[in-house]
């Protein structure tokens, strides 16, 4: 997995930066001065998956919480399984 830093503007334009870049701080300061706000650091398999997570930040937060809380993870897995059985 790779980590991406996402910034968002008032009109919902998403921009990503590589947190491992040597110029990260300068790029981030430049974008913040242009009105962008830091949205989130997102770990994903690829950039496309990271953009999908960034477009739905609330869903991303719920997924992260579910993965970190074992009880919620089990309940979510059971609900997904039951939904799959229901529609098949």
VOGUTOR-686124 format. One record per residue: residue number from 1; residue in three letters; x, y, z of N, C-alpha, C, O in turn. Coordinates in nm, 3 decimals. Atoms other than C-alpha are relative to their C-alpha. Layout:
<sites>
NUM|Ala|X|Y|Z|X|Y|Z|X|Y|Z|X|Y|Z .
...
</sites>
This chain:
<sites>
1|Unk|0.084|-0.119|0.000|0.000|0.000|0.000|0.088|0.124|0.000|0.199|0.125|0.054 .
2|Unk|-0.070|-0.127|0.006|0.106|0.354|-0.067|-0.089|0.106|0.064|-0.212|0.097|0.058 .
3|Unk|0.075|-0.106|-0.066|0.004|0.666|0.123|-0.002|0.125|-0.089|0.100|0.162|-0.148 .
4|Unk|0.018|-0.121|0.079|-0.132|0.975|-0.052|-0.057|0.108|0.090|-0.139|0.081|0.178 .
5|Unk|0.055|-0.115|-0.071|-0.201|1.321|0.088|-0.095|0.071|-0.096|-0.057|0.107|-0.207 .
6|Unk|0.099|-0.067|0.084|-0.519|1.478|-0.047|-0.033|0.137|0.056|-0.047|0.155|0.177 .
7|Unk|0.045|-0.134|-0.034|-0.609|1.845|-0.048|-0.125|0.028|-0.082|-0.141|-0.025|-0.192 .
8|Unk|0.125|-0.030|0.068|-0.947|1.986|-0.145|-0.023|0.151|0.002|0.010|0.219|0.100 .
9|Unk|0.032|-0.143|0.007|-1.058|2.332|-0.260|-0.146|0.019|0.037|-0.220|-0.077|0.056 .
10|Unk|0.139|-0.030|-0.034|-1.384|2.508|-0.179|-0.098|-0.055|-0.103|-0.210|-0.093|-0.069 .
11|Unk|0.089|0.054|0.105|-1.528|2.393|-0.513|0.024|-0.149|-0.023|-0.005|-0.202|-0.131 .
12|Unk|-0.014|0.146|-0.004|-1.437|2.029|-0.430|0.099|-0.057|-0.101|0.085|-0.172|-0.142 .
13|Unk|-0.106|0.052|0.085|-1.132|1.998|-0.655|0.099|-0.076|0.088|0.148|-0.022|0.187 .
14|Unk|-0.093|0.083|-0.076|-0.912|1.714|-0.526|0.137|0.001|-0.065|0.150|-0.010|-0.187 .
15|Unk|-0.138|0.007|0.047|-0.534|1.721|-0.557|0.074|-0.093|0.095|0.054|-0.088|0.216 .
16|Unk|-0.078|0.089|-0.085|-0.297|1.453|-0.433|0.147|0.039|-0.004|0.197|0.090|-0.104 .
17|Unk|-0.144|-0.020|-0.010|0.061|1.485|-0.317|0.062|-0.128|0.055|-0.003|-0.202|0.129 .
18|Unk|-0.072|0.115|-0.052|0.319|1.217|-0.246|0.068|0.040|0.130|0.157|0.126|0.128 .
19|Unk|-0.059|-0.038|-0.128|0.407|1.237|0.126|0.150|-0.028|0.008|0.218|0.027|0.095 .
20|Unk|-0.143|0.032|-0.002|0.753|1.092|0.049|0.083|0.093|-0.087|0.205|0.078|-0.096 .
21|Unk|-0.069|-0.094|0.089|0.840|1.375|-0.190|0.087|0.096|0.081|0.051|0.137|0.191 .
22|Unk|-0.090|-0.096|-0.065|1.131|1.603|-0.102|-0.060|0.140|0.001|-0.022|0.223|0.083 .
23|Unk|0.058|-0.134|0.012|0.921|1.904|-0.205|-0.141|0.007|0.059|-0.215|0.102|0.031 .
24|Unk|0.136|0.006|-0.054|0.607|1.806|-0.012|-0.039|0.127|0.073|-0.146|0.183|0.047 .
25|Unk|0.035|-0.117|-0.080|0.615|2.097|0.232|-0.022|0.123|-0.088|-0.119|0.196|-0.068 .
26|Unk|0.015|-0.116|0.089|0.666|2.358|-0.041|-0.127|-0.010|-0.084|-0.199|0.088|-0.100 .
27|Unk|0.121|0.019|0.081|0.392|2.209|-0.260|-0.125|0.020|0.084|-0.221|0.085|0.041 .
28|Unk|0.115|-0.012|-0.090|0.153|2.185|0.034|-0.025|0.146|0.037|-0.139|0.192|0.034 .
29|Unk|0.015|-0.142|-0.036|0.219|2.546|0.142|-0.054|0.081|-0.118|-0.136|0.170|-0.099 .
30|Unk|0.048|-0.072|0.119|0.164|2.668|-0.215|-0.149|-0.025|-0.022|-0.223|0.069|-0.050 .
31|Unk|0.142|0.032|0.019|-0.170|2.486|-0.243|-0.087|0.060|0.110|-0.197|0.107|0.082 .
32|Unk|0.076|-0.060|-0.111|-0.284|2.604|0.101|-0.015|0.151|-0.023|-0.120|0.208|0.007 .
33|Unk|0.009|-0.143|0.028|-0.203|2.962|-0.002|-0.099|0.030|-0.113|-0.148|0.143|-0.125 .
34|Unk|0.097|-0.015|0.109|-0.428|2.907|-0.307|-0.141|-0.035|0.045|-0.234|-0.032|-0.036 .
35|Unk|0.133|0.027|-0.053|-0.720|2.813|-0.081|-0.034|-0.146|0.022|-0.146|-0.178|0.061 .
36|Unk|0.025|0.142|-0.023|-0.685|2.437|-0.060|0.013|-0.031|0.149|0.086|0.037|0.222 .
37|Unk|-0.009|0.048|-0.137|-0.735|2.254|0.271|0.044|-0.145|-0.002|0.011|-0.219|-0.095 .
38|Unk|-0.041|0.140|-0.010|-0.574|1.929|0.381|-0.123|-0.083|0.031|-0.194|-0.057|0.128 .
39|Unk|0.116|0.086|-0.019|-0.839|1.660|0.348|0.037|-0.120|0.086|-0.023|-0.141|0.192 .
40|Unk|-0.032|0.123|-0.073|-0.670|1.338|0.463|0.123|-0.065|-0.061|0.158|-0.041|-0.176 .
41|Unk|-0.100|0.093|0.050|-0.382|1.097|0.432|-0.073|-0.130|-0.024|-0.142|-0.180|0.066 .
42|Unk|0.073|0.122|0.034|-0.515|0.788|0.255|0.098|-0.106|-0.047|0.180|-0.082|-0.135 .
43|Unk|-0.080|0.115|0.042|-0.348|0.449|0.226|-0.084|-0.084|-0.094|-0.195|-0.124|-0.061 .
44|Unk|0.074|0.077|0.100|-0.451|0.261|-0.087|0.098|-0.076|-0.088|0.217|-0.047|-0.092 .
45|Unk|-0.082|0.080|0.091|-0.325|0.006|-0.337|0.055|0.082|-0.116|0.168|0.062|-0.160 .
46|Unk|-0.043|-0.083|0.112|-0.310|0.265|-0.616|-0.069|0.136|0.008|-0.156|0.158|0.092 .
47|Unk|0.052|-0.136|-0.002|-0.391|0.626|-0.694|-0.150|0.005|-0.029|-0.222|0.085|0.032 .
48|Unk|0.142|0.001|0.034|-0.730|0.547|-0.848|-0.085|-0.039|0.122|-0.189|0.023|0.147 .
49|Unk|0.073|0.042|-0.121|-0.846|0.366|-0.532|0.005|0.110|0.105|-0.093|0.132|0.176 .
50|Unk|-0.012|-0.110|-0.097|-0.717|0.655|-0.320|-0.095|0.113|-0.035|-0.156|0.173|0.054 .
51|Unk|0.094|-0.105|0.041|-0.919|0.905|-0.526|-0.144|-0.038|0.034|-0.222|0.046|0.078 .
52|Unk|0.135|0.045|-0.034|-1.233|0.695|-0.477|-0.026|0.017|0.149|-0.135|0.059|0.189 .
53|Unk|0.016|-0.017|-0.144|-1.176|0.697|-0.101|-0.009|0.148|0.037|-0.085|0.186|0.126 .
54|Unk|0.000|-0.144|-0.030|-1.109|1.072|-0.103|-0.132|0.065|-0.040|-0.175|0.162|0.022 .
55|Unk|0.128|-0.055|0.044|-1.434|1.139|-0.291|-0.111|-0.028|0.099|-0.212|0.043|0.101 .
56|Unk|0.101|0.037|-0.099|-1.629|0.972|-0.010|0.067|-0.007|0.137|0.082|-0.115|0.193 .
57|Unk|-0.078|0.001|-0.125|-1.445|1.080|0.308|-0.072|-0.061|0.118|-0.009|-0.125|0.202 .
58|Unk|0.073|0.058|-0.113|-1.721|0.978|0.548|0.002|-0.152|-0.008|0.021|-0.220|0.094 .
59|Unk|-0.005|0.144|0.018|-1.733|0.628|0.403|0.139|-0.053|0.032|0.153|-0.158|0.094 .
60|Unk|-0.138|0.039|-0.029|-1.353|0.609|0.422|0.024|-0.005|0.150|0.087|-0.099|0.199 .
61|Unk|-0.018|-0.003|-0.145|-1.360|0.705|0.791|-0.070|-0.118|0.067|-0.016|-0.179|0.158 .
62|Unk|0.075|0.113|-0.056|-1.625|0.443|0.868|0.075|-0.131|-0.029|0.085|-0.216|0.059 .
63|Unk|-0.074|0.122|0.034|-1.424|0.175|0.684|0.125|-0.013|0.086|0.156|-0.123|0.133 .
64|Unk|-0.120|0.004|-0.083|-1.107|0.268|0.874|-0.035|-0.038|0.144|0.036|-0.117|0.205 .
65|Unk|0.042|0.032|-0.137|-1.292|0.255|1.208|-0.041|-0.146|0.010|-0.006|-0.215|0.105 .
66|Unk|0.046|0.139|-0.001|-1.454|-0.076|1.120|0.118|-0.096|-0.001|0.116|-0.198|0.069 .
67|Unk|-0.117|0.088|0.007|-1.118|-0.229|1.033|0.080|0.003|0.130|0.145|-0.097|0.164 .
68|Unk|-0.078|-0.010|-0.123|-0.962|-0.106|1.358|-0.074|-0.056|0.121|-0.011|-0.084|0.223 .
69|Unk|0.080|0.050|-0.111|-1.248|-0.229|1.581|-0.048|-0.141|-0.037|-0.131|-0.157|-0.126 .
70|Unk|0.028|0.139|0.036|-1.271|-0.609|1.577|-0.149|-0.033|0.002|-0.198|-0.099|-0.089 .
71|Unk|0.143|0.028|-0.010|-1.635|-0.625|1.691|-0.075|0.058|-0.120|-0.157|-0.010|-0.182 .
72|Unk|0.065|-0.063|0.116|-1.746|-0.378|1.422|0.037|-0.072|-0.129|-0.045|-0.084|-0.219 .
73|Unk|-0.046|0.071|0.119|-1.539|-0.567|1.166|-0.082|-0.128|-0.020|-0.124|-0.159|-0.132 .
74|Unk|0.077|0.125|0.007|-1.720|-0.895|1.246|-0.145|0.029|-0.040|-0.201|-0.038|-0.126 .
75|Unk|0.138|-0.036|0.032|-2.064|-0.729|1.237|-0.011|0.043|-0.147|-0.103|0.001|-0.217 .
76|Unk|0.001|-0.046|0.139|-1.983|-0.558|0.905|0.016|-0.118|-0.096|-0.051|-0.123|-0.199 .
77|Unk|-0.020|0.117|0.085|-1.860|-0.887|0.757|-0.127|-0.084|-0.008|-0.164|-0.132|-0.115 .
78|Unk|0.125|0.077|-0.001|-2.180|-1.065|0.863|-0.109|0.070|-0.080|-0.183|0.005|-0.154 .
79|Unk|0.100|-0.076|0.076|-2.399|-0.788|0.722|0.028|-0.012|-0.150|-0.065|-0.031|-0.229 .
80|Unk|-0.036|0.013|0.142|-2.209|-0.801|0.391|-0.032|-0.140|-0.052|-0.081|-0.155|-0.163 .
81|Unk|0.030|0.138|0.039|-2.244|-1.179|0.382|-0.150|-0.019|-0.019|-0.193|-0.079|-0.117 .
82|Unk|0.145|0.014|0.009|-2.617|-1.163|0.448|-0.057|0.075|-0.121|-0.148|0.026|-0.187 .
83|Unk|0.045|-0.074|0.119|-2.664|-0.896|0.180|0.032|-0.078|-0.127|-0.049|-0.083|-0.220 .
84|Unk|-0.040|0.079|0.116|-2.474|-1.113|-0.066|-0.092|-0.119|-0.021|-0.128|-0.151|-0.134 .
85|Unk|0.091|0.114|0.009|-2.695|-1.412|0.012|-0.140|0.043|-0.041|-0.209|-0.027|-0.114 .
86|Unk|0.134|-0.051|0.029|-3.009|-1.202|-0.011|-0.018|0.031|-0.149|-0.125|0.007|-0.205 .
87|Unk|0.011|-0.042|0.140|-2.932|-1.076|-0.364|0.044|-0.107|-0.098|0.040|-0.085|-0.219 .
88|Unk|-0.043|0.105|0.094|-2.804|-1.404|-0.507|-0.108|-0.103|-0.024|-0.087|-0.197|-0.100 .
</sites>
